[in-house]
Amino acid sequence: MDRATYHQQHAARAEAEARRLLEQRPALGARWLDWVAAELYHLTPPEYAAMVRRELQRLNDI
């Protein structure tokens, strides 16, 4: 499967995961960054983890 197809198939799921991670920021406070890094580390495959990281960045910039 090529990159564009993979991205198209998983874009909505990656955005939902990024929103889930961002929703935890108020509850975790200063611990959030370490927590989210650990959550991203466990996501597979790496291409999906990268998509979630990009969505986190995009949503954080809104």
N, C-alpha and C positions, 0 to 999 in steps of 0.2 A: 504494500500500500504506500502510495507516495505521501509526501508531507502535507500537501494541500487537502487531500482526501481525509487524512487522519485529523487534521485541524477542523475541517468541516464537520466531521462526525462527532467530535468531542468538545467543540467550542461551548456549547450550552452547559455541559457538565463541569467544565473548567471554570466557567463564570460562577456557577452555583457553589462550587467548592471555595472559590476565592471569597465570595460573599459570606459563606459560613465561617471562614477564618477571620474575616474582618469583624463579624458580629461578636467575636470573643474578645476583641480589644478592650472594651470598657471593663469587662469582668476581670481580665487578667492584668490590666495596667502595665506596669513596667516589665512584667514577666512575659508579655505577649510576644515580643520579638523572638525570644528564645523558643517559646512554645511553637510559634508558626514555623520557625526554621526546622524544628524537629518534625512537625507535621509534613512539611514539604519534602523532607529527606525520605520519608516513608512512602511517598507517592510513586507509583510505577505505572507505566514505563517512564524513563527520564523525559521523554518528549511531552508527556502529559504534565509532569511536574513543572516543566518550563512554561507550559501554557498557563498553568495556575499562577505561577510567579508573575507572568506578564499581566494577567487579569488583576492580580492584587495591585500591581503598580498602576494600571489603568483606573481601577476603581478608587484607589487612594488619591489620584490626581483630580478626580471629578469634584 
